[in-house]
Amino acid sequence: MKRFILALVFVFCCGLGITPPAEAGLISKQQEIEMGRETAMQLEAKYGVVQDYALQERVNRIGQSLVKVSDRQDLDYSFKVLNSDEVNALACPGGFVYVFKGLIDYMPSDAELAGVLGHEITHVVKKHTVHQIEKQLLTTLAFAIVTKGDLGLAGLATQALSAGYSRTDERGADKGGFELCVAAGYNPYSVVLTINKLEDLAKEQGNPGYGIFSSHPEPEERLKRVMKQIKALKIQPEITLNEDKTAQVHEGDWSFNITQTIGNDRPEYRAYMLAGGLYCVRQRDKGHIDPYRFIVYDNGGSATIYYDDIEILTVYNQDAYAGGFGSAGSYAAACTELLRQWVPIANASDTAAPTKNKDKKK
């Protein structure tokens, strides 16, 4: 009865030339879940799911950690990797979130995946697809279908995902994704990295027009908005981008130079990873960072530096050769020593901050 009344209200509003709010609740939570599940089944039938337990578990772990700090936890979220080389991701209504294997190959770090998943989770939290479908029902005057209790919602969900989101929804997903990443302890530059790299790919290969690419009409404006959020955090260390396309991460009289482009990662992007990783370290151990908890995992052609489980930076043989080192592992060891030199500067800055605040109160 409620949906029947809502449908009549929608039709009445249309007759008066008034657009009623899509959030009026024409689609129930159960219907949202059901149409999402049907759409998810169609996606899995079309692409298949990657048969790699470790990879699926990793993506699910990142996704669930973001859900825990979200404003909508009344859904049983699932996160899966589709077996396709496309660089894409999408969220079905009801919490069914997918990333394509090609995206993981293009954005291999947890920070980048968190940026993508946070964006997609926000679409679910804000019910962007649900509201879009309700608007479709409104414009087609589909209240007669509503009275029968059969909305054909799975087909409408597929159409909505293919059509993409509005710019307002995309901006909201960027904002929400950023907030989720920060709250869950991920690199605050996560969303910046994903926006930049997706724009790079769109310029190289074109825009498939759905999933995460539906957000591409205004990359410059999106970046400006996210960088405003980052600025509010007053992140240290800072990043300087040089005219020769190299980058420097610095704080006080300490600095770390990044000169090499590795695959899809320009020095700018690698600087975001480093500065954001160090920010996460100081958020966890503010004023008490232990220099000897920086460790190196040597993978041969590359080596990744961590602080406990926080990913700081991956270096490669290319970096090593440019710096006069024989291997990525030896270069990473030297980088670790440089990071340890940053620790006393960070600790001194963080422990001095409360004193300054107390002085101001006096």
N, C-alpha and C positions, 0 to 999 in steps of 0.2 A: 504493500500500500504506500509506504514511504516513497519508493522509487517512482510509483505511478504519479503521486502528487508532484514530485520533483520534475518529472517529465512534462507535466502540464504547465508547471511554472516556467520551465525552459521555453516551451512553445509560446506561452503568453508573452514572455520577455521578447522573443524573436519578433512577434507580431508588432510590438511597440518599438522595435529597433533598439532594444536594450540588450547588452551582452551580460548575462548573469555570470557569477563566479564559477569557474570550473571546479573549485574546491567544495562544491555543495554536497558531494558524497553520493553521486549517482552510482558509482562503482564501489561495491563493498570490498573489505579486506580479503574475504575469501575468494571473491571473483578476481581480484588482483592477483592472488597467488595462483589460482587455476589458469588464468590466461598466461601468466608468466611461465608456469610449468609447461604448458603446451608449446609455447614459443621456444622454450629451452630444448624441448624434445626435438623440435624441428631443426634447430641449429646443430644439435649433436648428431642427428641423422644425416645432415648435409655435409658436415665437416669431419665428424668423428672426434673423439677425445684422445689426446696424447697419452699413450700408455707408458708413462714415466711417473712412478709413484713419488719419487723424491721431488720432482718438479711440481706435481700437483699439490703435494703437501706444503711446499714452500709458498706457492701462490695462495693457498687457502690460509696458511698461517699469517701472512701479511694482511690478507683481506679481513680475517676475523679480528686481528689486533686493531684494525681501524673501526670495525663495527662496534667494538667494546666501548669506544669513546664517542660514538655517534648518538644522535637524538632519536633514533628509531631502532629499537632492539626487539620489536614484537614479531619479527620475521625470522625464519630459519634460513639464513643466507648461505649460499653455496658459491664457490669460486673454482672455476675449471679452465683448463687450457685446451683450446680447440686446435685440431691438427691441420693448420693452414699456415702457409708462409706469408699471408697478409699481415701487415703491421696495423693491427686494429684491436679494439676492445668495445664491449657494449654491455649494458645492463638491462635485463628483462624485468618487467614488473614483478614484485613479490620477492626480490632479492636474489635472482639468478644472474650472476655476473660471470662474464667470459672474457678472457684475453686470448688472442691468437698467438700461436707459437712464433710467428714472425715478429711480433712485438717484443717478445722476450729476447729473441736474438738481437734485436735492434736496441733494446733498453735492458741490458742484463742485470743492472744493480737493483738491490732491494729498494733503494731510494726512488728510482724511476718507476718501478712497479707500484710502489706506494702512492706516487703521484697520480698514476693512471687509475688505480683501484679506488683511491679516495674520491676522485672525480666521479667515477661511475656509481659508487655507493651513495654519493650525494643526490644523484638523479633518482635513486630509489627512495632515499629518506624524504626528499621533497615531493615525491610522487609525480615527477615531471611527465612521464609517459602516461600515467593514469589520467592526469588532468588534460593532456593533449587528446586522449581518446574521448573523454567526456565532452570536449569541445567538438570533436568530430560528430558525436551523437547529437549534440545540439544543432549543428549546422545542417545535418541531414534529417532533423526532426524524427529521430528514431524512437520516440517514446512508445510507439506501438510494440516494438520489439521488447522494450523494457517490461511492459506489462506481462509479457509471456515468460519473462525470466531467462530469456536466451538472447544474449547480446552479440553472439558471434565474436567475442572479444579477442580470441587468439589471432584472428585475421587482422583485426584492427590494431593489435599490439605490433604485429609484424610491419604493418603499413606505417605506424608511428615511428618505429625504430629506423625504418628506411628513409622516412621523410626528414629525420633529424630534429634537433631541439631548437627552440627560439634562442636568440642572442641573450635574452634575459636569463633563460634557464642555464645556458652555458656559463654565463658569468657567475651565476649562483653556484654552479657545480665547481667552478674554479675556486671560489671563495670557500665553499664548504670542504672541498678536497684539501686545500691548504690547511684549514683549521684542524681537520682530522689528522693529517700528517704530523703537525706540530704537537697535538695533544697525545698522539701515540708514540712520540719520541723519534720520528723519522726526520731526515734531512729537510730543513725548511725550504730549501731550493728545489724540492722534488717537482712541484708543479711547474716551476720555471723551466726545468730541464725538459719535461715532457712537452710543453708548449713549443719550445724552441726546436726540439728534434722532430716533432710532427710537422712543423712548418718547413724545416729543411727537406723532409721527405716529400711533402706535398709539392714543393718546387721542383724536385727531381723527378717524381713519378706521377704526379697528378693527385687528384682527390677522389677517392671512391664514393664519397658522398653519404656515408652512414657511419654509425659508431662514433669513435672519438674524432673522426674527421669532420663530423657535422659542426664542430666548434671552430672551423678555420676561417670564416669570413673576416675576422678582425683580430689577427694574432697580436698586432702592435698594441691595441687597446687592452686586450686580455693580459698581456705582459705588464703593461703599465699598472693595471689594477692589482695584480699579484705582487709586484715589486713594492707597491705602497703598503701592502700587508707586511711584507718582509721588513721594510724600513721601520715599521712600528716595533719590531722585536729588538732593534738596535744590536744587530748581530756583530759579534767579534769572533775571529778576525775579519777584516774587511777585504774586499776584492778590488783590484785596479786592473782595468783592461787597457792594454797598450796599443798604440797606433800600428805596431807591427804584428798585431793579432795574438801576441803572447799575453800571459796573465800573471798577476802577482797576488798572492795571499799574504797579508801582513797585519801585524799588531805591534805597536811600540816600535822598537828598533829591530824586531824580528821579521823576516820575510822568507817566502818560499816561491820560487819562480817556476812557472810551467810554460814550456816552449813548444811542445810537440803535439800535433794532431794525431790521434790514434783512431783509425777507422772513422766512426761517425762522431767521435768526441773531440771537439775543438778545445784548445787551451781554456777558453771561457767556461765550457761545460765542466771540465775537469777541476777548474778552480771552484765552481759551485759545489762539487762533490767534496773537495777538501775543506773549504770554509764551513760548509754546512755540517760536515762530520765533526769538526772540532767544536762547533757550537753545541752539537748534541753531547759531546764529551763533557763540556763545562756545565751543561744543564744537569747532567747526572751527578757529577762530582764537584760541584762548584766550590772553588777554593781549596780543594783537596785532590786535585788531579795527580795521579801517580805516573811519573814518566816511564816507569818500567812495565806498565801495562800495555804499552804499544808493542804489538807483535807482528811478525811477518809470516805470511803463508806463501811459500815459493812454489809456483806452478811450472817452472821451467822458462817458458817464453814470457811469462808475466809473474808478478808478485803483488799480493794485496796486503796493505797495512791495515790492521784493526787496532782499536782500543777496546779490549774485552771483545764484545760482540758487535761493536759499532764499526761499520766500514768507513775507513778514512780516505783511502786512495789506492787505485791500482796503477802500477807502473809496468812498463814493457821494455823489451830489449832495445827498442828504438830510443826510449828515454835514456837508457844506460849508455848506449853508444854515443849519443849526443853529449852526454855529460862526462865521457871519458871512462866509463865503467865497463867491465867485461860482460855483465849479465844483469837481467832484471833483478835477481835476488840480491846481488851486491849493491846495486843502486838503491833498492828498497831499504837495505840495512843503513845506508848513509842517510836516506830520507828520514828514517826512524830517529837517528841521532839528531837531525835537525828539528824534528817535532818535539823531542825531549827538551830542546833549548827554548821552545815556546812555552813549556809548562810553567816555569817560575814566573814568567810575565803574566800568564793567564791567572795563576793563583794569586799573585800580588794584586792584580786589578780587581779580582772578585772579592777578595777579603777586605780590600780598602773601601769598596762601595758602601757597605753598611755604616762604616765610620763617618763617611761624608754625610750620609742621611741623618745620622744622629746629631752631627754638628749643625745641620740646617734646622733641626727641631729646637735646639738650644737657642 
